[in-house]
C-alpha cells in the first residue's frame, strides 16, 4: 500500500479515496461525519480492495 494514502486515510478519510467514484467519496465523508473511526475503516477497506484488485490483475 502507498504509505501516503494510508496516512491520509487516518488524517482525512474522504481525501484518501479521491480517485474513486463520487458515491464512494460521499459514503466515506458521511461515515467520517458520524464518527472518525467508521470513516477511517471505510477508507482503509477501499484502499485494500484496490490493492487486491491490482495484485490479482498482475
Secondary structure, DSSP 8 states (H G I E B T S, - for coil): --HHHHHHHHH-HHHHTTTS-HHHHHHHHHHHHH-HHHHHHHHHHHHHHHHHHHHHH-
